[in-house]
Amino acid sequence: MSKPQNPVQMAVIGAAHGIKGELRVKTFTGDPLALADYGPLYARDGRVFQITDIRPANTVVVVRFKGISDRNAAEALAGTELFVDRSMLPDDGEEDEFYHADLIGLDVRDDTGAVLGKVVAVHNFGGGDILDVTLSGRKGVLIPFTQAAVPAVSVAEGFVRVDPAAAGLVEDEDGDAPRDEGFDPKGRPRGPRDAGGNR
């Protein structure tokens, strides 16, 4: 197979592990060891990576790729993102599970069915998935990919439906996005002692 036409990121290569070319790899698969089940992996530039050995190691897997046999070659790969084509992934997930690649390009509609814009990317900065949406006549906005903000997704019909209020798209009379009037900046955590504390 050539370079993926509809790439889905499966992993990212981290640091070298040992001196024989093994690498620490962070996977985005449900089962980290399943990374080896998808066949060849591809870098953005078209390089092909074949897994010859994989084993778990704490929060990552340690992988040996075909043709990478020493630490110098392994170190040169740090930060490389690995992809497969969307066609290689199964479609038997839960009803409310979606591949990020399936969401990109979908229309964003409101409760009336009016098209507000398009999904251009899906991000996750550690607090859950966020849809990056380009709205008509506006710059992009970020919408939390939650049941409240995005109550309906139809990949087959090509759209996601958003609740404008829950998605933060409704402006107040001053033209500003709504704010939580109960927000108290003095109540924010001030360091490790308060971080993650109970409210």
N, C-alpha and C positions, 0 to 999 in steps of 0.2 A: 504494500500500500504506500502511496506517496504521502506527502505532507497533508495533514488534515484540512479539509475544506471547511468544516464546522468544528473548530477545536474546543475541547473541554479540558480545563486544567485538572490534572490528576495528582500532581505532586510538585515539590520544589526541592532541588538538591541543596543540601547543607554542607557541612564541613567534612573533610576527609576523616576516615576512621582507620587508624593504624597505618602501616607502611605498604600494604599490598594492593592498594587501589580501591578499597572499600569506601563507601560514602554513607553518611547519615542523610536520610531522606524523610521529609515531612510529607505525609500523604493526605489526600482529601477524600479517601474512600472510606466507606463504613467500616470495613475490616482492613486495617493497614496492609496485611499480607496479601490482600486481593489485588494489589497493584500489579503483581506478576501475572494476573489472569487476563489482562487486556491486550497481550501481545506487545509489539514494539511501541515505544513511547517516542514522542517527537519534541524537539526544541522548537522555539519560534523560527529559528533560521533553517529548519528542515533537517538538522542532524537527527539520526535515529539511534535510540538507546534500547538495547535488549538486556533484560535482567537474566543473569545466570544463577544468582543466589540471593535470597532475601531472608532476613530473620528479625524478630522484634528486638527493640532496645529502648526501654522506658517509653517516652512519648513519640518516638520515631521508629523507623526501620533502618537496618543496615543493609545496604544493597551492593552487590558486585555486578557491574555492567560489563558486557562483552567488550574486549579490547582495552579496558582500563585496568592496568596491572601494577601501577606504582603510585606513590603518594603525590608526586608532582602532577601527573595526569589527572588525578582525582581532585586536587586543589584547584585546578583550572576550571572545574565544572561548578564550583560553589555558586549558588544563586540561580542556576539554570532551571527554568520552569519546564515541566514535562506535560505533554498533552496527548490525548487520543481524539479520534474523530467521534462526533456525537453518535454516529451509527454503530459504534462499538459498545455502547451502553445499553443496558436492558431498560425496558419500559414497564416493568412490573412493580414499581414502587407503590407506596401508599397513595391514596387519592389526593392528599394534601401535600405531597412531596413533588418538588420540581427541580430539574437541573437548571442551573443559572443560565446556561446557553439557550434553554427553551424560553426563558422569560425575555431575553434581549430581543428588541424589535417589536414586541407586542404593543398594541394601542393601549392607552390609558383612558378609560371612560369613567364618567361620573354616574350617579344614580339614574339619570335620565337616559343614559346611553350616548350622550354627547362625547366626542373624542376630545380629550384635553391635551394629549401629547403622546410620547413614545418612551418606552423603557430603553435606555441606551447602555446601561451597565447594572451589575449587581455587586454590591460591596459587602464586606463583613469586617468591621474593625474590632471585633471582639464582643460586641453587645447584641448580635443578631444580624440577620440579613437586612440590607437597605437597598431599595430600588433608586437608581439614579435616573431621573425622568426629565426629558426636555419638554417643556410646555410651550404651546403656541404663543409666540410673542414675548416669551420670557427666557431667561437663562435657565439652566438646569436646576432642579430641586431634588432633595433627598426625601424619600418617603419610607418609613419603617415598613418592612414586609411582615406585618402582623395581621391577624384575623380582623381586628378593628379597623385598621387603615386600608387594608386590601381584602374585602370580604369575599371576592370572587375572582377566580383565575380560570380562563378557558384557553389553553394553549391551542386546542383544535380550532377554535373560532378566532384566535389571534388577538385576544384582549385580556386586560386585567381591569376590574372595576374597583375604584377607590371611593372611600367615604371622605369627601373633601375636608370635613371638620376634623376627623380623626387623623387624616394624613397631613394636617397643618397647612392646608391650601386656602382656607377661608381667612380673609383679611378683616380687621376691625375697621371702624369708621375713620381711623387715622391712616389706613393703608398699611398697617403693620400686621404681621402674622400674630395670631393670638398668643398671649403669654399666660403663664400660670401665676395668677395673682397671689397665690399662697407661697410663692418662692421667697425664701429668706437666705440671702447670700451668707449671713453669719452662721447659718446652720450647716454649711458645707463641711465635709471632712477636711481637717487641717494637717494631715500627715498619717504616718503608719498607725499611730495610736487610735485615731478615729476612723481610719479607713475601713469601710465595710461594716460600720457599726449599725446597730438597730435604730430604727426611727421611732 
